[in-house]
Amino acid sequence: MSEPQQHDVLLAEPRGFCAGVDRAIEIVERALLKFGAPIYVRHEIVHNTYVVNDLKAKGAIFIEDLADVPPGATLVFSAHGVSQAVRQEAHERGFSIFDATCPLVTKVHVEVAKLHKEGYQFIMIGHKGHPEVEGTMGQLSEGIFLVEDVGDVDRAPVTRPDKLAVVTQTTLSVDDAAEILAAVKRRFPLVKEPKQQDICYATQNRQDAVKVLSPQVDVVIVVGSPTSSNSNRLRELAERLGTPAHMVDAASDLQPEWFEGRTRVGLTAGASAPDILVQQVIARLREMGAVAVRKMDGVQETIRFPLPMGLGDKSMAEVAASRS
């Protein structure tokens, strides 16, 4: 049996949880502590297998159809946001609702509602079928058109080019979104852009870190689940920059052949991947021959988002004590 390939590991900074993910998970955990299991969550609270399984073990039940939630139950909307139709149905069914929609996604929803009242149509740049896109598109019954690539821009059935605004899924590739936005502006020169770009600070920061990381290493490992949009974008970005990249949901996914002949390994994590998974990957990399782990310099994120009314007035310890 051959000796493990010796290599060094460079950790991207920042990586892992963002403020919106932290908030969403804490909402479910606080609801479980305050009201007891089960707590129902529409869609995966965030797109990470470990997080979802951990919350299931604590008593969260993840559903897609509100008909699966019993009357009077406590329901949490996921970080990705929901359509107006889902929101209306949840209220009509009488659930006790806590909204874990990321505030940066809510900002997009508010902008859409405001401009719609002023007569605007919308182009949304995003991935079809992603729950965030479905939630944002579902803020309106008509007049919002999805574009996934530059080719879609020419096919968008816009009838009010003089009253047109553009919004973006928050977890896209910054570079891809810029390319599509440029095509939108070429076809619709009067298009109204958001005051601040819709792609969130955490997505931007993690992609910027990979741009610095990739040229310094021989292979990039991204910790994240296959359903995580921002994690997939990190892997794609590293590969676009010429560095082989692999995404892993857990340390057990690591393959020895990925590191053959490669002495420098870059490691990052999507915004929905918890640090415990990063630490487990580091431990496995040490078993596979990592001799040094070094953290890259990078942006320090200090943003925190407030919790919904009814959950944010006590510490987690106080909430737990109140039920003991």
C-alpha positions in Angstrom: 0.0 0.0 0.0 1.5 3.4 -1.0 2.2 6.2 1.5 -0.4 9.1 1.6 0.5 12.0 -0.7 1.9 14.7 1.4 0.3 18.1 0.9 -0.5 21.4 2.5 -4.0 22.8 3.0 -4.9 26.5 2.4 -8.2 27.5 4.0 -10.3 30.2 2.2 -11.4 33.2 4.2 -14.4 33.7 4.5 -16.1 30.3 4.1 -19.1 28.5 5.5 -22.1 29.9 7.2 -23.4 33.4 6.3 -25.7 35.6 8.5 -28.8 34.5 6.7 -28.1 30.8 7.2 -27.2 31.3 10.8 -30.5 33.2 11.4 -32.6 30.6 9.6 -31.2 27.6 11.6 -31.5 29.5 14.8 -35.1 30.3 14.1 -35.9 26.6 13.8 -33.8 25.7 16.9 -35.5 28.4 19.0 -38.9 27.4 17.8 -38.2 23.8 18.8 -37.0 24.8 22.2 -39.8 27.3 22.8 -42.8 25.3 21.4 -41.5 21.7 21.4 -41.4 19.2 18.5 -42.6 18.9 15.9 -41.9 22.2 14.1 -42.8 22.1 10.4 -40.5 23.7 7.9 -41.5 24.4 4.3 -38.6 23.1 2.1 -35.1 22.5 3.4 -34.3 25.4 5.8 -31.0 25.7 4.0 -29.5 23.5 1.3 -27.2 21.3 3.4 -27.7 17.6 4.2 -26.0 17.7 7.6 -28.0 20.7 8.8 -31.3 19.3 7.7 -30.6 15.8 9.2 -29.5 17.5 12.5 -32.7 19.5 12.7 -34.8 16.4 11.8 -33.2 14.6 14.8 -34.3 17.5 17.0 -37.9 17.3 15.8 -38.2 19.4 12.7 -40.3 18.0 9.9 -39.6 19.2 6.4 -42.4 19.4 4.0 -43.1 20.8 0.5 -46.9 20.8 0.5 -48.7 22.8 3.2 -51.5 20.1 3.2 -49.0 17.9 5.1 -49.0 20.4 8.1 -51.7 19.8 10.7 -54.0 22.6 11.8 -52.6 24.9 14.4 -49.0 23.7 13.9 -45.9 26.0 13.9 -44.5 26.5 10.4 -41.2 28.0 9.4 -40.6 29.4 5.9 -37.1 28.4 4.6 -34.2 30.9 4.1 -35.0 30.9 0.3 -38.3 32.7 0.7 -41.8 31.8 -0.6 -44.3 33.0 -3.1 -47.3 35.1 -2.2 -49.5 32.1 -2.9 -47.7 30.0 -0.3 -47.8 32.8 2.2 -51.5 33.3 1.7 -52.3 29.6 2.0 -50.3 29.3 5.2 -52.2 32.2 6.7 -55.6 30.7 5.6 -54.7 27.4 7.2 -54.1 29.1 10.5 -50.6 28.1 11.1 -48.3 29.9 13.6 -45.7 31.2 11.2 -42.1 32.2 11.6 -40.4 33.5 8.5 -36.7 32.5 8.1 -36.4 34.1 4.6 -33.0 35.7 4.4 -33.4 39.5 4.8 -31.4 40.0 1.6 -34.0 37.9 -0.3 -36.7 39.8 1.4 -35.1 43.0 0.2 -35.6 41.7 -3.4 -39.2 40.9 -2.7 -39.8 44.3 -1.3 -38.2 46.0 -4.4 -40.4 43.9 -6.7 -43.6 44.8 -4.9 -42.7 48.5 -4.8 -41.8 48.8 -8.5 -44.7 46.6 -9.5 -47.0 49.2 -8.0 -45.3 51.8 -10.2 -46.1 49.7 -13.3 -42.8 48.0 -13.9 -42.2 44.6 -15.5 -39.2 42.5 -14.4 -36.5 40.3 -15.7 -35.1 37.9 -13.1 -31.7 36.5 -13.6 -31.6 33.1 -11.9 -31.9 29.3 -12.1 -35.2 27.7 -13.0 -36.6 25.6 -10.2 -34.5 27.0 -7.4 -36.8 27.8 -4.5 -35.5 31.3 -4.2 -36.3 32.0 -7.8 -39.8 30.4 -7.3 -40.3 32.6 -4.3 -39.3 35.9 -6.0 -41.1 35.1 -9.2 -44.1 34.2 -7.1 -44.3 37.7 -5.6 -46.3 38.6 -8.8 -48.9 36.9 -10.8 -47.6 38.2 -14.1 -45.0 40.5 -15.6 -41.8 38.8 -14.4 -39.6 36.9 -16.8 -36.8 34.5 -15.9 -33.5 34.5 -17.8 -30.9 31.8 -17.1 -28.4 32.8 -19.7 -27.6 35.4 -22.4 -29.6 33.6 -25.0 -32.8 33.9 -22.8 -32.5 37.7 -22.8 -33.4 37.8 -26.5 -36.5 35.7 -25.8 -37.9 37.6 -22.8 -41.5 38.7 -23.7 -41.1 42.2 -22.4 -43.9 44.6 -23.5 -42.8 47.6 -21.4 -39.1 48.2 -22.1 -39.5 51.7 -20.8 -40.8 50.4 -17.5 -38.5 47.4 -16.9 -36.4 46.5 -13.8 -34.0 43.6 -13.3 -33.5 41.5 -10.2 -31.1 38.7 -9.4 -31.0 35.4 -7.5 -28.8 36.1 -4.5 -26.5 33.1 -4.9 -25.4 33.3 -8.5 -22.0 33.5 -10.0 -21.0 37.1 -9.8 -19.3 36.9 -13.2 -22.1 35.0 -14.9 -24.7 37.4 -13.6 -22.7 40.4 -14.8 -22.5 38.9 -18.3 -26.3 38.3 -18.4 -27.0 41.8 -17.0 -24.8 43.3 -19.7 -27.0 41.5 -22.3 -30.1 42.8 -20.6 -28.8 46.4 -20.7 -27.9 46.0 -24.4 -31.4 44.9 -25.4 -33.2 47.2 -22.8 -31.1 50.3 -22.3 -33.6 51.9 -20.0 -33.7 48.9 -17.6 -33.7 49.9 -14.0 -31.1 48.2 -11.8 -31.3 47.7 -8.1 -29.7 50.4 -5.9 -27.4 47.7 -4.6 -26.7 44.4 -6.4 -28.9 41.6 -5.4 -26.1 39.0 -5.2 -25.5 38.8 -1.5 -22.4 39.9 0.3 -21.6 36.4 1.4 -21.8 34.9 -2.1 -19.6 37.8 -3.3 -17.0 37.3 -0.5 -16.8 33.5 -1.0 -16.3 33.9 -4.7 -13.7 36.6 -4.2 -11.8 34.3 -1.8 -11.8 31.4 -4.3 -10.4 33.8 -6.9 -7.5 34.5 -4.6 -7.2 30.8 -3.4 -7.3 29.0 -6.7 -4.0 30.3 -8.3 -2.2 29.3 -5.1 -3.2 25.6 -5.0 -3.3 22.5 -7.2 -6.8 21.4 -6.3 -9.8 23.0 -4.6 -12.3 21.2 -2.3 -15.6 22.8 -1.7 -17.7 21.7 1.3 -21.3 21.9 0.3 -24.4 19.8 -0.7 -25.3 19.2 -4.3 -28.5 21.3 -3.9 -26.5 24.3 -2.7 -26.4 27.0 -5.5 -23.6 29.1 -4.0 -21.5 25.9 -3.3 -21.8 24.8 -6.9 -20.8 28.3 -8.0 -17.6 28.1 -5.9 -16.6 24.8 -7.6 -17.4 26.1 -11.1 -15.4 29.3 -10.4 -12.3 27.4 -9.3 -12.5 25.2 -12.4 -13.0 28.3 -14.6 -9.8 29.7 -13.2 -8.0 26.5 -14.2 -7.8 24.6 -10.9 -9.4 21.1 -10.6 -12.2 21.3 -8.0 -14.5 18.9 -6.3 -17.5 19.4 -4.0 -18.1 17.1 -1.0 -21.1 16.8 1.3 -18.9 15.0 3.9 -15.3 14.0 4.6 -16.1 10.5 3.5 -16.6 11.8 -0.1 -12.9 12.7 -0.4 -11.1 10.5 -3.0 -7.3 9.9 -2.7 -6.8 10.1 -6.4 -7.8 13.8 -6.3 -4.6 14.6 -4.5 -2.1 12.4 -6.5 0.8 14.6 -7.6 -0.8 17.7 -6.0 1.0 19.2 -3.0 -1.2 22.2 -2.4 -4.9 21.8 -1.5 -7.4 24.7 -1.3 -10.4 24.3 1.0 -13.6 26.4 1.2 -17.2 25.9 2.1 -20.5 27.2 0.8 -22.6 29.6 2.8 -24.9 26.8 4.0 -22.1 24.4 5.1 -21.4 24.2 8.9 -17.9 24.5 10.2 -18.1 21.0 11.8 -18.0 19.6 8.2 -14.9 21.7 7.4 -13.2 20.4 10.5 -14.1 16.8 9.6 -12.7 17.4 6.1 -9.5 18.8 7.5 -9.1 15.8 9.8 -9.6 13.4 6.9 -7.1 15.4 4.8 -4.5 15.0 7.6 -5.2 11.2 7.5 -4.6 11.5 3.7 -1.2 13.3 4.1 -1.8 16.9 4.9 1.2 18.2 6.9 0.1 21.8 7.4 -3.1 23.8 7.4 -2.9 27.5 6.9 -5.7 30.1 6.9 -5.7 32.6 4.1 -6.2 36.3 4.8 -9.6 37.6 3.9 -12.7 39.6 4.7 -14.0 39.2 8.3 -17.8 39.1 8.3 -19.6 40.6 11.3 -23.2 41.0 9.9 -26.0 39.7 12.1 -29.7 39.7 11.2 -32.4 40.1 13.8 -34.7 37.3 14.7 -38.5 37.4 14.2 -40.7 38.8 17.0 -41.5 36.1 19.5 -38.2 34.3 19.2 -35.4 36.8 19.7 -36.0 38.1 23.3 -34.0 35.5 25.2 -30.7 33.7 24.8 -30.8 30.1 23.6 -29.9 29.0 27.1 -32.8 30.9 28.6 -35.2 29.4 26.0 -34.0 25.9 26.9 -34.2 26.6 30.6 -37.8 27.8 30.2 -38.8 24.4 28.9 -36.9 22.3 31.5 
